[in-house]
């Protein structure tokens, strides 16, 4: 009967974990995984270059990092949480979406769990999180920053979008047929809101 005590304590913990995950993931998140989610879960993601002819497999390390990034940003499906965490809407990028920027995160480090910019598009339910953008000021490095494992993530810069920074988009929440790190425009995001 010693093991019975463990089971009686484990069951409530498991129930709470399942309930917490269900409640935490119920804020207008996709019911079915987008391409990056399915790829991360299956371990078989493929990134396609702009020409659609060159395929490269993402490493297991990169897939694990993408899963960490998704896990860390899932709470931002609720725009109110993004605003409370210091993200401020700065405008709309054609084929990218609305940029919500957290200036306090702008520094010389790449932190895959704390992107400097969140990307949203309008939907029937309000704003929908589609991706994240990492940004490192070009005064920090003359060459592209170290980002995700491997070489699939191609940083734009050193003057990305006309600003003195390096930038990298990861389409974490809206699959992109051109790849999770594909440069904008995203083919499924309008050029104007």
FENRA-V521023 format. One record per residue. N is the residue number from 1. RES is the residue in one letter. PSI is psi in degrees with one decimal (* if undefined). D_FIRST is the distance of its C-alpha to the first C-alpha in Angstrom with 2 decimals. Layout:
# FENRA-V521023
n: {N;N}
res: {RES;RES}
psi: {PSI;PSI}
d_first: {D_FIRST;D_FIRST}
This chain:
# FENRA-V521023
n: {1;2;3;4;5;6;7;8;9;10;11;12;13;14;15;16;17;18;19;20;21;22;23;24;25;26;27;28;29;30;31;32;33;34;35;36;37;38;39;40;41;42;43;44;45;46;47;48;49;50;51;52;53;54;55;56;57;58;59;60;61;62;63;64;65;66;67;68;69;70;71;72;73;74;75;76;77;78;79;80;81;82;83;84;85;86;87;88;89;90;91;92;93;94;95;96;97;98;99;100;101;102;103;104;105;106;107;108;109;110;111;112;113;114;115;116;117;118;119;120;121;122;123;124;125;126;127;128;129;130;131;132;133;134;135;136;137;138;139;140;141;142;143;144;145;146;147;148;149;150;151;152;153;154;155;156;157;158;159;160;161;162;163;164;165;166;167;168;169;170;171;172;173;174;175;176;177;178;179;180;181;182;183;184;185;186;187;188;189;190;191;192;193}
res: {X;X;X;X;X;X;X;X;X;X;X;X;X;X;X;X;X;X;X;X;X;X;X;X;X;X;X;X;X;X;X;X;X;X;X;X;X;X;X;X;X;X;X;X;X;X;X;X;X;X;X;X;X;X;X;X;X;X;X;X;X;X;X;X;X;X;X;X;X;X;X;X;X;X;X;X;X;X;X;X;X;X;X;X;X;X;X;X;X;X;X;X;X;X;X;X;X;X;X;X;X;X;X;X;X;X;X;X;X;X;X;X;X;X;X;X;X;X;X;X;X;X;X;X;X;X;X;X;X;X;X;X;X;X;X;X;X;X;X;X;X;X;X;X;X;X;X;X;X;X;X;X;X;X;X;X;X;X;X;X;X;X;X;X;X;X;X;X;X;X;X;X;X;X;X;X;X;X;X;X;X;X;X;X;X;X;X;X;X;X;X;X;X}
psi: {-5.2;-41.1;-23.1;-38.3;-40.4;-44.8;-43.1;-28.2;-31.7;-36.3;-49.6;-35.9;-43.4;-43.6;-44.7;-39.1;-44.1;-44.1;-43.1;-40.9;-43.2;-46.3;-44.1;-25.0;13.1;3.2;73.3;29.1;156.3;139.6;-31.2;148.0;143.8;174.8;-48.0;-37.4;-48.6;-39.1;-42.8;-41.8;-36.4;-17.8;18.9;39.3;149.8;139.2;134.3;134.7;171.7;-27.4;-7.9;8.5;-29.7;120.2;141.9;137.0;139.9;141.4;162.5;-36.7;-43.3;-43.4;-40.0;-39.5;-39.8;-39.1;-40.9;-41.9;-43.0;-44.2;-42.8;-28.0;-2.0;-34.5;-20.0;6.3;-25.4;106.9;-31.5;-34.8;-41.2;-45.1;-42.6;-29.4;5.9;5.9;138.5;134.2;128.7;-6.7;-176.9;129.6;124.6;126.6;8.8;-42.9;-174.8;133.6;120.9;114.6;137.1;96.4;-27.3;-15.1;-6.8;106.6;-165.4;15.0;149.3;119.5;103.6;-19.6;-5.1;74.4;145.9;-25.7;136.3;140.8;127.4;152.1;155.1;144.4;174.5;-25.5;10.3;-152.9;138.6;125.8;126.7;-24.0;-178.5;158.4;131.3;140.9;131.1;124.0;141.2;-13.0;-17.4;-29.3;139.1;-16.7;164.2;136.4;158.2;128.7;-123.7;156.4;141.7;-168.7;18.0;-27.2;111.7;112.6;140.7;135.5;-177.3;1.1;64.9;134.9;31.9;10.3;152.6;73.2;161.5;140.5;144.7;123.0;139.6;118.0;76.9;-30.2;-2.5;107.8;139.1;121.1;-16.6;-4.6;155.5;-27.5;16.9;141.8;148.9;160.2;145.2;130.4;-15.9;14.2;129.2;151.7;-24.7;148.3;*}
d_first: {0.00;3.78;5.41;5.19;7.30;9.51;10.18;11.12;13.37;14.76;15.88;18.30;19.65;20.39;21.96;24.07;25.16;26.30;28.00;29.67;30.96;32.24;33.96;35.26;36.78;38.34;41.55;44.06;42.70;43.65;41.54;42.20;42.38;45.83;47.09;45.72;42.24;42.19;43.59;41.02;38.15;39.71;41.15;44.50;46.68;50.38;52.94;56.43;59.56;62.14;64.04;61.06;61.89;60.05;56.29;54.00;50.27;48.21;46.07;42.29;42.69;45.02;42.72;39.82;42.22;43.31;39.71;39.33;42.60;41.55;38.23;40.13;42.83;40.87;41.05;44.84;44.96;45.44;48.86;48.22;45.51;48.06;50.65;48.30;47.55;51.29;52.44;55.92;57.69;60.69;62.19;61.96;62.31;63.83;61.32;58.66;57.99;57.85;57.15;54.90;55.44;53.52;56.25;53.91;52.26;55.64;55.66;56.07;52.52;50.81;47.34;45.91;43.41;46.23;49.23;52.41;53.32;51.51;53.37;53.35;55.35;56.21;54.32;54.24;51.18;52.78;52.56;50.38;49.08;50.36;50.33;50.60;53.38;53.16;56.24;57.47;60.90;63.39;64.42;61.09;61.82;64.81;62.64;59.81;56.58;53.60;51.34;48.78;48.24;50.99;54.37;53.73;53.94;57.63;58.52;61.60;63.88;65.16;66.64;64.23;65.44;68.42;66.31;65.98;62.45;60.40;58.29;55.59;54.24;50.91;50.65;46.90;46.79;49.74;50.17;53.55;55.10;56.86;53.67;51.13;53.54;56.73;59.56;60.56;61.69;58.57;59.93;57.79;58.66;61.96;64.70;65.21;62.68}
